[in-house]
Amino acid sequence: MSFKPAALIFDLDGTLVDSETHGLNVMHEEAQKLGVTISLQEAHHAFRGKKMALCVQSIASRLPQAPAENFEVAFTAHLRRCMAVRFREALEPMPGALDLVSQLALPFAIATNGPREKAELTLGLTGLLPFFKDHLYCAYDIGTFKPDPDLFWHAAKQLGIPAHQCAVVEDSLPGVMAGLAAGMHVYSLCDPAAVTPDIAARIQAISGLPELQALLM
């Protein structure tokens, strides 16, 4: 594909910062402590790219006993605290992220399913926050989550670029589906084995951000 975007809209977790792996590992560890029987591989497959509420609901449904009345609220807060600790210990930008965003000449933004507090924490820890402080768009702020396209449309509107001239950079199937639904070009960092042939024909698979940089420069 030779599409040349007028603007780029990045996912955050697993795309620009290596938080997706750490966050899912924490979720798996804390679920296991509650007696949930799920492998690490299953947790990554089931929860990657999903909003936290859906993940916690799934964990609640797998508990060996009926959850407490306030389980979802309390467990979500607990997960957020545990993830923040893990991020401060081990978080890194994805390979090529800093080099790419520091050299981009076209408008760009982040559109993430995560809350603003988490996004600002992870971007700050990895040195990326100064590049996105004016164009960081969070699903919790507008009340709609990927795979719905609204978050990408919102980001494009704020950048002042028509949706069909934008490209999104995504590492999860919900994000890929949101990009396609928004009518945008999709650069996919997903494992090709996880993408069905009909979707694979509509997206542009890339091996990493250095490959994307080579395509854009």
C-alpha positions, 0 to 999 in steps of 0.5 A: 500500500502506498497511502500517504496520511495527512495525520497519524492517530496512535493508540497508546498501550502496546503501540507507543509504550510497552504498558499493555504487557505489564498491565495484562500481566498484573491483571492476570496475577491479581485475578489468580490471587482471587482463585480465577483459573486462567492462563497468562496466554488466555488473559492476554488474548481475552483482555488485550485492547478491551476497556478495563470495565469489560475485563473486570466483569469477565474476571468477576464472572470467573470467580470461584464464589459470588463477588462482593456487591462492590467488587468491580469498583474496588477491584478496578481501583486495586488494579490501577494501583498495582499497574501504576507500581509496575509501570514505575518499575519497568515501563519503557517506550516501544522500540522506535517510538521516541525517534518516530514522534520527534521527527514526524512532520505531519499532525499526530495525536493519541486516541486511547481507551485508557483513562487520562491519569494512566495515559499521562503517567505512562507517557511521562515515565517514557519521555513521550508526554511533551509530544502529545500534551495538546493532542491526547484523547481518552475514551473516558473523556468522551464516553465512547470506546474502541471498537466504536469509531467515535474516538478516532473521529474525535481525534481527527476533528481536533487535528482538523484533518478529514477522517479518510486522510488519517491513518491509525497505528494500532496493536489490538483487534478492537483498535483495528476495527475502530480504525476501519469503522472510522474510514481510516487507513490502519497500520497494524502491529497485531500478531498476523496470526490473530487477524482473520484474512478478511481484516488482513486484506483491509489493513497494512501490517507493520513489524514495528515503529521503525518500519512505519517511520521508514514508510512515512519519511 
